[in-house]
Amino acid sequence: MTEDMSIKSYLAQGGMLSNPANVPPRYRAALLKLMATFVDSELAGAAGFAEIINEGPGIKARIAAAKIVLEKSDNADRVLRIMGEFGADTERYADHHPWTARLGRDADIGQQRSDHDMRLAVFNYPLEGWADAVVMNLLMGRAVAVQLAEFSLISYQPLAEVFRALAPIEARHAELAEEGLERLIEDSGKGDLQASVDYWWPRVAVSFGSEDSAKFEELKALGLRRTPNGELKTRWQAEAGAKLARLGLTQPS
């Protein structure tokens, strides 16, 4: 960045930042919100899935579930460390927090966040048994893959590098869910799986945010977003819909 170029212009032209001391206040606030949403969603997701581990049909399924919980917790920790570089109290942040807190199954909060934290709305809903958890993990896993592809290109270089490292780990979680659904269908048929798809599909979809979000252009100018919410959601719908079709399940209209 040249001396006569503002940080705003530098970012708008694709520039990268790498030091907390160099980021302007508006950029810092937006970056911390992005990180908090990811960390809180990973920790809440891991906590919810941890309660389902012992319902897994067999030791291999339970090992896979435990691995997902471990890796999601570790992924949260890696991003939380970067938050710590911006002054976040990382010890107080993650400890003694109701990560298992959930609303009723019939609740419908749209995109609203809970009073507890910055988790995506989808992580406020409870899982109902093993099969339901696997369906949710498949649909949300595909959403995370789409979102991480976007976040891997953000203008804060240390965080972009972490997101690129986490992307294949999260992608494997979605693959494990797909394999788990295949086994469930082979062993017991489709059962209530379509009902779980119908339940989780709209709740995962809203995690992409409003399609006419006024904040997008501001975040794009800061180098923190590139692709509009609607395009990301459409990409997820196509990818997740194809996975469901292969398993003989139907994408809700």
C-alpha angles and dihedrals in degrees: 000000000000121000093248095050118092120227089243092056091043092054093043089057093053099270122160131223124206109172128067089218091064100052121101119235096255091049091047092052093049093046093049091050090052092049094045091052091052095045095045092047092050093048094045091046092049092048093051094047092047089065090058099050096097091052090065114121099243140349096282092055090050092049090051091050092048090050090053091051091049095047095045089052090049092047089054090050093053092055092040089059089060089049086055089059087061092053101267114152095240096183096051091038098065103026128083093011127137097242090156093056112125139174124232118290091246095051117119114195099157109205095340119128122227124252089248105065148319098289116140112264092250090068091062092071122087126241117236108209135314100300092049090050092051092051091050091048092052095049095041091042090059090047092052090051091055093045094047091052086059096043093048087072099051121129098246098087101201091053094043089054092051092049090051089052092048096048097081091045092054091043089057090054089059090047091052089052091051091050090048092053090049090055093046091052092046092049103037110006125242095306110159094345094109090053089054091049090051090050100047101035098076092039092054091043093061090057087081091067131226117335091221095045111165090205095064097081091048092051091045091054088054092050092245096114136029109167124056118246093246093056092049091050092048090052090051092047091054095046097042092042091055091051091051093047091053088055093048094254127127130238108232115246 
